Amino acid sequence: MAAHEREIAGAKCECCQWSPDADDCSLYNELVFDAAVLTPEYTLANVEAVIFPASRGREVQRFAFDIQNAFKRNGGRDVPVLRYNALVDSTGPAFSLVTNH
């Protein structure tokens, strides 16, 4: 989340400004945790993947890889990066594995 906050700190687009209404921001971030066992150690150890929407530009994919690299640097975990395809292709697989070239 700290990386996400740094990323949007200098954002200039309208959707990156906080508002109480739903928006469609490229820098949107969502985390879901089990609050009964929520500790920093548990949280980081149980992240299963970094997911980004296929409808977004290369900068969002690059940010997903930045998060993946942070996991590698801080604990050596290789968390996969997945592209969420369902919003742009309802007939294909909902998710696809993306490799960092």
C-alpha positions in Angstrom: 0.0 0.0 0.0 2.9 2.3 0.6 4.1 1.8 -3.0 0.5 2.5 -4.2 0.3 5.7 -2.1 3.7 6.9 -3.6 2.5 6.1 -7.1 -0.7 8.2 -6.9 0.9 11.0 -4.8 1.9 12.9 -8.0 -1.0 11.8 -10.2 -2.5 14.5 -12.3 -5.5 12.7 -13.7 -9.0 13.5 -12.4 -9.7 9.9 -11.4 -6.7 9.8 -9.1 -8.1 12.4 -6.7 -10.0 10.9 -3.8 -13.8 11.1 -4.0 -16.6 9.3 -2.2 -18.1 8.1 -5.5 -17.1 5.1 -7.5 -14.6 5.8 -10.3 -12.7 3.9 -12.9 -9.1 4.8 -12.0 -6.1 3.0 -13.4 -4.4 3.3 -10.0 -7.3 1.7 -8.1 -6.1 -0.8 -5.6 -8.1 -3.3 -3.5 -6.9 -5.6 -0.8 -9.1 -8.2 1.0 -8.0 -9.8 4.2 -9.3 -12.0 7.0 -9.5 -9.5 9.8 -9.5 -12.3 12.5 -5.8 -13.0 11.7 -4.7 -9.6 10.3 -1.0 -8.9 11.1 1.6 -7.5 8.7 3.4 -10.9 8.7 0.3 -12.8 7.9 -0.8 -10.3 5.3 2.4 -10.3 3.3 2.9 -14.1 3.6 -0.6 -14.8 2.2 -0.8 -12.6 -0.8 -1.5 -15.0 -3.6 -1.1 -12.8 -6.7 -0.9 -9.3 -8.1 -3.8 -8.7 -10.5 -4.3 -5.9 -13.0 -7.2 -5.3 -15.5 -6.5 -6.0 -19.1 -8.3 -2.8 -20.1 -5.6 -0.6 -18.6 -2.4 0.6 -20.2 1.2 -0.6 -19.9 1.9 1.6 -16.9 -0.6 -0.4 -14.8 1.1 -3.6 -15.9 4.5 -2.1 -15.1 3.2 -1.1 -11.6 2.0 -4.7 -11.0 5.6 -5.9 -11.8 7.0 -3.3 -9.4 4.9 -4.9 -6.7 6.0 -8.4 -7.7 9.7 -7.2 -7.5 9.1 -5.7 -4.1 7.9 -9.1 -2.9 11.1 -10.7 -4.3 13.3 -8.1 -2.6 11.6 -8.3 0.7 11.4 -12.0 1.6 12.2 -13.7 -1.7 8.6 -14.6 -2.6 7.7 -15.0 -6.2 4.1 -13.8 -6.3 2.6 -14.3 -9.8 1.2 -11.4 -11.9 -2.2 -12.1 -13.4 -4.1 -10.1 -16.1 -7.9 -9.9 -15.5 -9.4 -10.4 -18.9 -13.1 -10.8 -18.2 -14.0 -7.1 -18.8 -12.6 -7.1 -22.3 -13.2 -10.7 -23.3 -16.1 -12.6 -21.8 -15.4 -15.7 -23.9 -11.8 -16.4 -22.9 -10.2 -17.2 -19.5 -10.9 -14.7 -16.8 -7.3 -14.5 -15.8 -4.0 -15.1 -17.5 -0.5 -15.3 -16.1 1.8 -12.5 -17.3 5.6 -12.8 -17.2 8.0 -9.9 -16.7 10.2 -9.7 -19.8 
